Amino acid sequence: MAQGMSRYHSSPDPLPSDAMGSIGFIGAGRLARTLAGHCHARGLNIKAIASRTPASAQQLAASLPGCTALDHAQEVADCCHLVFITTPDAAIAAAAAAVRWRAGARVVHCSGATDVSALDAAKAAGALTGGFHPLQTFADPAAAIEHLPGCTVTIEAAAPLDAELAALAARLGCRINHLPPGTRPLYHAAAGYASQFINALLHDAVRMWQSWGASEEDALHALLPLLQGTLASIAGSGIAAGMPGPVSRGDAPSVAGHVAALQSFDPASLPLYVELCQRTVDIALQQGRIDSACASHLRHILTATQH
């Protein structure tokens, strides 16, 4: 393994329900609702919740038998062994700095992009700090809790917290990615490619459908099964072998037709299509799906649009 690369592992033995002790949350948004609910469902002790919006903390605590909504984050830190800070990213450092932490407390944020150094105020007080990022979308908590088991949790922490968080992830039925310090921005960018950029691509696809009078609902009913089929092919065969579309089969006339149609529909959308096709040509060529002559012909069609 090259130095500095992340270490990806299957789950270790899961921790017993009482090994992590009491768990608390500072922040009661969508991620907290999902993670706390799943922890409780797996028999873990979710003891306390605090939020800058008291009603949110009360609503979440009411859904978790044995859990109490507290007025202040300090109270959560005082009574819980492990505290998840699940505030918005921009508020993590301030939330950590606003609490007097006990030496040996476990203080963990769940952001994919925020550096663990945002918890340095807790670390300076003797707490063990780390990152625990479920690689999942939380826009719909009900859907998120359904899909959390089996997803990957990215952990960044020093011993012994790293092993404790890995055991917790195993308890939740998740796989584990250990992330080296300093790599969170690239890691988070990679997640964006597989998450929010899908929304942007589907947005453009829906606009094309709407050009002949279809609604967004009509388009999504048609396109989502196509997307799901592609994902199933990738899961079964890998990225290159599971890649559909005209580039992967060397269908130059179809690519040329796409270029002409997009030029007429919305010239501003063409550069993205060309860039995606160019990268698809590279994948298809590297994996032997097309030969060099076909790749050159496709690239000529694509680059001709820039003149």
Secondary structure, 3 states (H helix, E strand, C coil): CCCCCCEEECCCCCCCCCCCCCEEEECCCHHHHHHHHHHHHCCCCEEEEECCCHHHHHHHHHCCCCCEECCCHHHHHHHCCEEEECCCHHHHHHHHHCCCCCCCCEEEECCCCCCHHHHHHHHHCCCEEEEEEECCCCCCHHHHHHHCCCCEEEEEECCCHHHHHHHHHHHCCCEEEECCCCCHHHHHHHHHHHCHHHHHHHHHHHHHHHCCCCCHHHHHHHHHHHHHHHHHHHHHHCCCCCCCCCHHHCCHHHHHHHHHHHHHHCHHHHHHHHHHHHHHHHHHHHCCCCCHHHHHHHHHHHHHHHC
